[in-house]
Amino acid sequence: MIETLAILSTALLFGGMALYAFGFAAFLFTALPAPTAGATLRRAFPWFYAFVIVVSAGAALLWWPVDAVAAGAMLAVALSTVAVRQGLMPAINRATDSGARRRFQWLHGLSVLVTLAHIVVTGWLLARLA
């Protein structure tokens, strides 16, 4: 039963991250003017990161008794997301607010790479169960 819950929480995390990264964010920029889409994403990102932190930490706890590698992978996702939410996201916002376009692009690119890495790690974990 606990392994099933661990798998389901990992699948929820994978699906949620993929939907947000490839669906929601892209949709906003096609459905809304760029300034409105950007402002909406800025308000949504803290919630997205909170979702990733809570679900990956929960998955780590569920995996712990049955698969230490999976638990470690989910814990790494949770901890790195805390760093992104508390450090990188405010730096991106400061760069945007100050008009530091080059800095924004670099920091935003880093945040995209981290999110893609989280999706890859979570997808790898699910694939190794197949």
C-alpha positions as CSV (number, residue, x, y, z in Angstrom):
1,M,0.0,0.0,0.0
2,I,2.7,2.5,0.9
3,E,4.6,1.7,-2.4
4,T,1.4,2.4,-4.3
5,L,1.0,5.8,-2.6
6,A,4.7,6.6,-3.3
7,I,4.2,5.8,-7.0
8,L,1.0,7.8,-7.2
9,S,2.6,10.8,-5.5
10,T,5.6,10.6,-7.8
11,A,3.2,10.4,-10.8
12,L,1.2,13.4,-9.5
13,L,4.5,15.4,-9.2
14,F,5.6,14.4,-12.7
15,G,2.3,15.3,-14.2
16,G,1.9,18.5,-12.3
17,M,5.3,19.8,-13.2
18,A,4.9,18.8,-16.9
19,L,1.5,20.4,-17.2
20,Y,2.7,23.6,-15.5
21,A,5.9,23.9,-17.5
22,F,4.6,22.8,-20.9
23,G,0.9,23.7,-20.7
24,F,-0.1,26.4,-18.3
25,A,2.9,28.8,-18.8
26,A,2.8,28.4,-22.6
27,F,-1.0,28.8,-22.7
28,L,-0.8,32.1,-20.7
29,F,1.5,33.7,-23.3
30,T,-0.8,32.7,-26.1
31,A,-4.0,33.7,-24.4
32,L,-3.0,36.9,-22.7
33,P,-0.9,40.0,-23.5
34,A,2.7,39.5,-22.5
35,P,2.7,41.9,-19.5
36,T,-0.5,40.2,-18.1
37,A,0.8,36.7,-18.7
38,G,4.1,37.6,-17.0
39,A,2.3,39.1,-14.0
40,T,0.1,36.1,-13.7
41,L,3.0,33.7,-13.8
42,R,4.8,35.7,-11.2
43,R,1.8,35.2,-8.9
44,A,1.5,31.6,-9.8
45,F,5.1,30.5,-9.4
46,P,5.2,30.5,-5.6
47,W,2.2,28.2,-5.6
48,F,3.8,25.9,-8.2
49,Y,7.0,25.7,-6.1
50,A,5.0,25.0,-2.9
51,F,3.2,22.2,-4.8
52,V,6.6,20.7,-5.9
53,I,8.1,21.0,-2.4
54,V,5.1,19.4,-0.6
55,V,4.5,16.6,-3.1
56,S,8.2,15.7,-3.5
57,A,8.8,15.8,0.3
58,G,5.7,13.6,0.8
59,A,6.9,11.2,-1.9
60,A,10.3,11.0,-0.3
61,L,8.7,10.0,3.0
62,L,6.6,7.4,1.3
63,W,9.5,6.0,-0.6
64,W,11.8,5.9,2.4
65,P,10.8,2.4,3.7
66,V,10.7,0.8,0.3
67,D,13.3,2.4,-1.9
68,A,16.1,4.6,-0.6
69,V,17.2,5.7,-4.1
70,A,13.7,7.0,-4.9
71,A,13.5,8.6,-1.5
72,G,16.8,10.4,-2.1
73,A,15.8,11.5,-5.5
74,M,12.5,13.0,-4.3
75,L,14.3,14.6,-1.3
76,A,16.7,16.2,-3.7
77,V,13.8,17.6,-5.8
78,A,12.2,19.0,-2.6
79,L,15.4,20.6,-1.2
80,S,16.5,22.1,-4.5
81,T,13.0,23.5,-5.0
82,V,13.2,25.2,-1.7
83,A,16.4,26.9,-2.8
84,V,14.7,27.9,-6.1
85,R,11.6,29.3,-4.4
86,Q,13.4,31.2,-1.7
87,G,16.5,32.3,-3.6
88,L,16.3,32.1,-7.3
89,M,12.7,33.2,-7.7
90,P,13.2,36.5,-5.8
91,A,16.4,37.2,-7.8
92,I,14.5,36.7,-11.0
93,N,11.8,39.1,-9.7
94,R,14.4,41.7,-8.7
95,A,16.0,41.4,-12.2
96,T,12.7,42.0,-13.8
97,D,11.8,44.9,-11.6
98,S,15.1,46.6,-12.1
99,G,15.1,46.1,-15.9
100,A,18.2,43.9,-15.8
101,R,17.2,42.0,-18.9
102,R,20.4,40.0,-19.4
103,R,20.4,39.0,-15.7
104,F,16.7,38.0,-16.0
105,Q,17.4,35.9,-19.0
106,W,20.3,34.1,-17.3
107,L,18.4,33.5,-14.0
108,H,15.2,32.5,-15.9
109,G,17.2,30.0,-18.0
110,L,18.7,28.5,-14.8
111,S,15.2,28.1,-13.3
112,V,14.0,26.4,-16.5
113,L,17.0,24.0,-16.4
114,V,16.2,23.2,-12.7
115,T,12.6,22.5,-13.5
116,L,13.5,20.3,-16.5
117,A,16.0,18.4,-14.3
118,H,13.2,17.8,-11.8
119,I,10.9,16.5,-14.5
120,V,13.7,14.2,-15.9
121,V,14.5,12.9,-12.4
122,T,10.8,12.2,-11.6
123,G,10.3,10.6,-15.0
124,W,13.4,8.5,-14.6
125,L,12.1,7.3,-11.2
126,L,8.7,6.4,-12.8
127,A,10.4,4.7,-15.8
128,R,12.6,2.5,-13.5
129,L,9.5,1.1,-12.0
130,A,8.1,0.0,-15.3
